[in-house]
Amino acid sequence: MLPDRPTNLVPPVLAKMAAWCGCLILVGVVVYYFVQVIAGLTFVALPVAIALLLTALLFPLTNALRRAGMRPIYATWITMLVALAVLAGTGWLVGARASEEFPNLVRQVQETARSVQEWLISGPLQLEEAQIIGYVDEVVDMVNAQRTAITGTVLSAGAVAFEVLASIVLLLFVTFFLLKDGDRIWAWFLKAFGSVAPRVDRAGRAAWTTLSHYVQGTVAVAAVHGLIMGIVLAGMGVPLWAPLAVLIFFASFIPIVGIFFAGTVATLVTLGAKGLIFALIFLGILVIEQQLENHVLQPLIVGRALNFHPLAIILVLAVGGILAGIAGAAVAVPVAAVIYRALPE
């Protein structure tokens, strides 16, 4: 009877709560130190995370080539070459359009600036030309005052360029071997779990299915978003519409923050090139299209795979942004969805 006395001293509910609290504290400590390790290995962890997302996007092509009878090495090489060709073609299109339309953008911005200057002088504000010149000189002085800081930023960016290049090389290598030997790597990984390997296998496959659906759905939604906004910009005659459409496409992968940044850039370009009316029209179309994407496309394409409430997505984004900045916000939703789907298995 002696071993039962400590349990009988407290109510059963309190004993269960204490057990749960002890487990949660232990799990919290493990998660905290795991996050600290990942944060210390950002140079490796971030390329690996992006490689997993790319693998989930590209694997259907590799799998289709394998089923057609192609050897894994050849299927992987063809998949990588197709992906690089798409990226290179997109980069060439953006660069060609930018070099062709940039002079037109400068000319339109100058015309808009002159019209704004005339309105400030002859409009209801009745400003004098000397005042406007004074304001312009103040802006120029502010830019010159920050020249040292800008130069230091450029130099530091040049120092980081080597790390970025190394990360890209690592990303390509990891993506290649995950496409080629992903099943063998997973089988080797399962050997460490012994008798619980079947449960881990079920959890891993559920997580992979969720990740694949998320990546493919997000790419589809981002493509629709970039295409519609590109058509709107081209219809308005805004220069650099192709680079802006590509920027909106890539920014769509970063929830909330990405579209805010890309939309701001596109609106400012439209304002400088076409004036205030066109900028307001574009901003209105962008807001309406974004709402349709959030309430129609996202639930239909991505929401079914994740089954996440919008409040949960906002909280996950906030936690990811606090822990790892923009990169954390970008991967927070797929990580949370993978964990949410894997735990029941």
Secondary structure per residue as TSV (DSSP state, phi and psi in degrees):
chain	resnum	aa	ss	phi	psi
A	1	M	-	360.0	-19.3
A	2	L	G	-61.1	-42.8
A	3	P	G	-62.6	-22.0
A	4	D	G	-82.9	-15.9
A	5	R	H	-62.2	-45.7
A	6	P	H	-58.0	-37.3
A	7	T	H	-68.6	-38.0
A	8	N	H	-72.9	-13.9
A	9	L	T	-73.6	-20.1
A	10	V	S	-122.9	151.5
A	11	P	-	-63.3	151.4
A	12	P	H	-58.2	-37.2
A	13	V	H	-63.4	-43.4
A	14	L	H	-66.2	-36.3
A	15	A	H	-63.8	-42.5
A	16	K	H	-65.4	-41.5
A	17	M	H	-62.3	-40.9
A	18	A	H	-63.6	-39.8
A	19	A	H	-64.4	-43.7
A	20	W	H	-63.4	-42.7
A	21	C	H	-62.8	-42.0
A	22	G	H	-60.9	-43.0
A	23	C	H	-64.9	-42.4
A	24	L	H	-65.5	-39.7
A	25	I	H	-62.5	-43.9
A	26	L	H	-62.5	-45.0
A	27	V	H	-64.6	-40.2
A	28	G	H	-61.9	-41.3
A	29	V	H	-63.5	-44.0
A	30	V	H	-63.2	-45.0
A	31	V	H	-64.3	-40.0
A	32	Y	H	-60.5	-49.4
A	33	Y	H	-69.6	-31.2
A	34	F	H	-65.1	-43.0
A	35	V	H	-63.9	-38.9
A	36	Q	H	-63.1	-40.0
A	37	V	H	-64.5	-44.4
A	38	I	H	-62.8	-41.1
A	39	A	H	-63.8	-35.8
A	40	G	H	-72.6	-18.6
A	41	L	T	-113.0	36.1
A	42	T	H	-58.1	-34.9
A	43	F	H	-59.3	-29.0
A	44	V	H	-101.0	-40.7
A	45	A	H	-66.0	-41.6
A	46	L	H	-66.0	-47.3
A	47	P	H	-60.1	-37.0
A	48	V	H	-66.1	-41.4
A	49	A	H	-63.2	-43.5
A	50	I	H	-65.8	-37.0
A	51	A	H	-63.1	-38.5
A	52	L	H	-62.0	-42.0
A	53	L	H	-65.2	-42.3
A	54	L	H	-65.0	-38.7
A	55	T	H	-62.8	-43.2
A	56	A	H	-62.1	-31.8
A	57	L	H	-76.8	-40.4
A	58	L	H	-90.7	-17.1
A	59	F	H	-60.0	-37.0
A	60	P	H	-54.9	-38.2
A	61	L	H	-67.1	-45.3
A	62	T	H	-61.6	-42.7
A	63	N	H	-64.3	-39.8
A	64	A	H	-64.6	-40.5
A	65	L	H	-66.3	-37.1
A	66	R	H	-64.8	-44.2
A	67	R	H	-64.4	-25.6
A	68	A	T	-76.3	-1.5
A	69	G	T	102.6	6.7
A	70	M	-	-84.3	144.1
A	71	R	-	-65.2	148.9
A	72	P	H	-56.1	-38.7
A	73	I	H	-65.1	-42.3
A	74	Y	H	-70.5	-39.7
A	75	A	H	-62.2	-39.2
A	76	T	H	-67.4	-44.0
A	77	W	H	-62.4	-42.5
A	78	I	H	-63.9	-41.2
A	79	T	H	-61.6	-46.3
A	80	M	H	-64.1	-40.6
A	81	L	H	-66.3	-39.4
A	82	V	H	-63.1	-44.1
A	83	A	H	-63.1	-43.9
A	84	L	H	-66.2	-35.8
A	85	A	H	-64.9	-39.6
A	86	V	H	-64.3	-44.3
A	87	L	H	-64.1	-43.3
A	88	A	H	-65.5	-41.4
A	89	G	H	-63.9	-40.4
A	90	T	H	-64.4	-43.4
A	91	G	H	-62.6	-40.2
A	92	W	H	-65.5	-41.9
A	93	L	H	-62.4	-45.0
A	94	V	H	-64.5	-45.1
A	95	G	H	-64.5	-42.0
A	96	A	H	-65.5	-44.5
A	97	R	H	-66.5	-37.3
A	98	A	H	-65.3	-46.3
A	99	S	H	-66.6	-29.6
A	100	E	H	-79.1	-37.0
A	101	E	H	-101.0	-9.9
A	102	F	H	-61.7	-44.3
A	103	P	H	-58.5	-37.7
A	104	N	H	-65.1	-37.2
A	105	L	H	-63.5	-43.7
A	106	V	H	-61.5	-43.1
A	107	R	H	-63.5	-44.3
A	108	Q	H	-66.6	-37.7
A	109	V	H	-63.9	-39.9
A	110	Q	H	-63.6	-42.3
A	111	E	H	-63.6	-40.9
A	112	T	H	-64.1	-41.2
A	113	A	H	-62.4	-40.7
A	114	R	H	-65.5	-41.3
A	115	S	H	-65.9	-38.0
A	116	V	H	-65.3	-40.0
A	117	Q	H	-63.5	-42.6
A	118	E	H	-63.9	-38.4
A	119	W	H	-67.6	-38.2
A	120	L	H	-64.8	-30.5
A	121	I	H	-84.2	-46.0
A	122	S	H	-98.3	-6.8
A	123	G	S	-82.3	-163.1
A	124	P	T	-67.1	-22.6
A	125	L	T	-73.7	-31.1
A	126	Q	-	55.0	46.7
A	127	L	-	-78.4	153.0
A	128	E	-	-89.0	152.8
A	129	E	H	-62.1	-33.9
A	130	A	H	-64.7	-36.1
A	131	Q	H	-64.5	-44.1
A	132	I	H	-62.6	-43.6
A	133	I	H	-62.0	-37.2
A	134	G	H	-63.6	-41.9
A	135	Y	H	-63.6	-42.4
A	136	V	H	-62.3	-42.2
A	137	D	H	-62.9	-37.0
A	138	E	H	-63.4	-41.4
A	139	V	H	-63.4	-43.4
A	140	V	H	-61.4	-42.1
A	141	D	H	-63.0	-38.7
A	142	M	H	-63.6	-41.1
A	143	V	H	-64.9	-43.2
A	144	N	H	-64.4	-35.4
A	145	A	H	-65.9	-29.5
A	146	Q	T	-94.0	10.1
A	147	R	H	-63.0	-40.5
A	148	T	H	-62.1	-44.2
A	149	A	H	-64.5	-39.6
A	150	I	H	-64.3	-42.4
A	151	T	H	-62.4	-42.1
A	152	G	H	-62.7	-37.5
A	153	T	H	-64.5	-42.6
A	154	V	H	-62.0	-43.1
A	155	L	H	-64.3	-42.2
A	156	S	H	-65.7	-35.0
A	157	A	H	-64.3	-37.3
A	158	G	H	-64.9	-34.9
A	159	A	H	-68.8	-30.6
A	160	V	H	-80.7	-16.8
A	161	A	H	-56.5	-38.3
A	162	F	H	-63.7	-42.3
A	163	E	H	-64.3	-39.5
A	164	V	H	-63.5	-42.9
A	165	L	H	-62.6	-43.0
A	166	A	H	-63.5	-37.8
A	167	S	H	-65.0	-38.7
A	168	I	H	-65.0	-42.3
A	169	V	H	-61.9	-44.8
A	170	L	H	-61.8	-41.8
A	171	L	H	-59.5	-44.3
A	172	L	H	-64.7	-42.2
A	173	F	H	-63.6	-46.2
A	174	V	H	-63.3	-43.3
A	175	T	H	-61.2	-43.4
A	176	F	H	-60.2	-48.5
A	177	F	H	-75.0	-27.9
A	178	L	H	-68.8	-38.0
A	179	L	H	-67.8	-40.0
A	180	K	H	-79.1	-46.8
A	181	D	H	-122.7	27.4
A	182	G	H	-59.5	-42.4
A	183	D	H	-66.7	-39.2
A	184	R	H	-68.7	-39.0
A	185	I	H	-63.1	-40.8
A	186	W	H	-67.0	-41.4
A	187	A	H	-62.3	-39.9
A	188	W	H	-65.9	-38.1
A	189	F	H	-65.3	-36.6
A	190	L	H	-68.4	-22.7
A	191	K	G	-62.8	-23.6
A	192	A	G	-75.6	-8.5
A	193	F	G	-104.3	-3.1
A	194	G	G	58.4	-123.2
A	195	S	G	-71.3	-22.0
A	196	V	G	-91.6	9.2
A	197	A	H	-57.8	-39.7
A	198	P	H	-60.4	-38.4
A	199	R	H	-67.6	-42.5
A	200	V	H	-63.4	-36.9
A	201	D	H	-64.2	-43.6
A	202	R	H	-63.1	-42.4
A	203	A	H	-64.3	-42.4
A	204	G	H	-64.4	-40.9
A	205	R	H	-69.0	-37.4
A	206	A	H	-64.3	-41.1
A	207	A	H	-64.5	-41.7
A	208	W	H	-65.3	-40.0
A	209	T	H	-62.1	-43.5
A	210	T	H	-62.6	-45.3
A	211	L	H	-62.4	-42.0
A	212	S	H	-62.7	-45.1
A	213	H	H	-63.4	-40.0
A	214	Y	H	-63.8	-48.9
A	215	V	H	-64.5	-48.3
A	216	Q	H	-64.9	-39.9
A	217	G	H	-66.5	-40.5
A	218	T	H	-65.4	-40.0
A	219	V	H	-63.0	-41.9
A	220	A	H	-63.9	-44.6
A	221	V	H	-65.1	-43.3
A	222	A	H	-63.7	-37.5
A	223	A	H	-64.9	-43.7
A	224	V	H	-62.4	-42.5
A	225	H	H	-62.6	-49.1
A	226	G	H	-63.9	-38.8
A	227	L	H	-64.8	-46.3
A	228	I	H	-63.6	-46.1
A	229	M	H	-67.3	-34.0
A	230	G	H	-64.3	-41.2
A	231	I	H	-64.4	-40.9
A	232	V	H	-63.2	-46.2
A	233	L	H	-64.6	-42.4
A	234	A	H	-65.4	-39.0
A	235	G	H	-64.5	-32.0
A	236	M	H	-79.4	-9.5
A	237	G	T	76.7	27.6
A	238	V	-	-79.5	128.5
A	239	P	T	-64.3	157.9
A	240	L	T	61.6	30.3
A	241	W	H	-66.3	-35.2
A	242	A	H	-66.8	-49.8
A	243	P	H	-59.4	-36.9
A	244	L	H	-67.1	-37.4
A	245	A	H	-64.7	-40.3
A	246	V	H	-65.8	-39.4
A	247	L	H	-62.1	-42.5
A	248	I	H	-65.0	-38.1
A	249	F	H	-60.4	-51.4
A	250	F	H	-69.7	-34.2
A	251	A	H	-67.8	-23.1
A	252	S	T	-66.7	-16.8
A	253	F	T	-76.4	-15.6
A	254	I	S	-104.3	103.8
A	255	P	T	-58.5	142.4
A	256	I	T	65.3	-63.3
A	257	V	H	-65.6	-42.2
A	258	G	H	-62.9	-48.7
A	259	I	H	-70.0	-29.2
A	260	F	H	-64.2	-44.9
A	261	F	H	-65.7	-50.8
A	262	A	H	-64.9	-40.0
A	263	G	H	-64.1	-37.0
A	264	T	H	-64.4	-44.9
A	265	V	H	-61.7	-47.7
A	266	A	H	-63.9	-38.2
A	267	T	H	-67.3	-40.2
A	268	L	H	-65.7	-40.7
A	269	V	H	-63.5	-43.0
A	270	T	H	-63.2	-39.7
A	271	L	H	-63.2	-44.1
A	272	G	H	-70.3	-32.7
A	273	A	H	-89.9	-37.7
A	274	K	H	-118.8	-10.9
A	275	G	-	102.5	178.1
A	276	L	H	-67.6	-40.0
A	277	I	H	-62.7	-48.4
A	278	F	H	-64.4	-36.7
A	279	A	H	-63.9	-42.2
A	280	L	H	-66.5	-39.1
A	281	I	H	-62.5	-46.0
A	282	F	H	-62.3	-42.6
A	283	L	H	-62.5	-40.3
A	284	G	H	-63.9	-44.2
A	285	I	H	-63.4	-39.6
A	286	L	H	-62.5	-43.9
A	287	V	H	-64.8	-44.6
A	288	I	H	-63.6	-45.3
A	289	E	H	-64.8	-36.8
A	290	Q	H	-64.8	-39.5
A	291	Q	H	-66.5	-40.7
A	292	L	H	-63.2	-39.0
A	293	E	I	-63.9	-44.4
A	294	N	I	-68.9	-34.6
A	295	H	I	-102.7	-11.0
A	296	V	I	-121.6	-61.1
A	297	L	I	-68.1	-48.7
A	298	Q	I	-59.7	-48.8
A	299	P	I	-63.2	-37.0
A	300	L	I	-73.1	-41.3
A	301	I	I	-94.7	-48.2
A	302	V	I	-99.1	-36.8
A	303	G	I	-60.4	-35.3
A	304	R	H	-65.1	-33.8
A	305	A	H	-76.1	-35.2
A	306	L	H	-91.5	-39.3
A	307	N	-	57.0	45.0
A	308	F	-	-105.3	137.6
A	309	H	-	-74.3	146.1
A	310	P	H	-55.3	-35.8
A	311	L	H	-63.1	-39.7
A	312	A	H	-64.2	-38.6
A	313	I	H	-64.5	-42.7
A	314	I	H	-62.9	-43.6
A	315	L	H	-65.1	-40.9
A	316	V	H	-64.3	-41.1
A	317	L	H	-62.5	-41.2
A	318	A	H	-63.2	-45.0
A	319	V	H	-64.9	-44.8
A	320	G	H	-63.1	-39.7
A	321	G	H	-66.0	-38.8
A	322	I	H	-67.2	-41.0
A	323	L	H	-75.5	-38.1
A	324	A	H	-141.0	21.0
A	325	G	H	69.3	-147.9
A	326	I	H	-64.3	-40.4
A	327	A	H	-60.9	-40.7
A	328	G	H	-64.9	-40.1
A	329	A	H	-64.7	-33.1
A	330	A	H	-69.3	-35.3
A	331	V	H	-103.2	-1.8
A	332	A	H	-65.1	-45.6
A	333	V	H	-64.8	-50.0
A	334	P	H	-62.4	-36.4
A	335	V	H	-63.4	-46.4
A	336	A	H	-63.5	-39.8
A	337	A	H	-65.6	-40.2
A	338	V	H	-62.8	-45.5
A	339	I	H	-64.3	-41.3
A	340	Y	H	-63.7	-37.0
A	341	R	H	-81.3	-28.9
A	342	A	H	-80.6	-33.6
A	343	L	T	-59.3	-44.2
A	344	P	T	-60.9	-25.3
A	345	E	-	-78.7	360.0
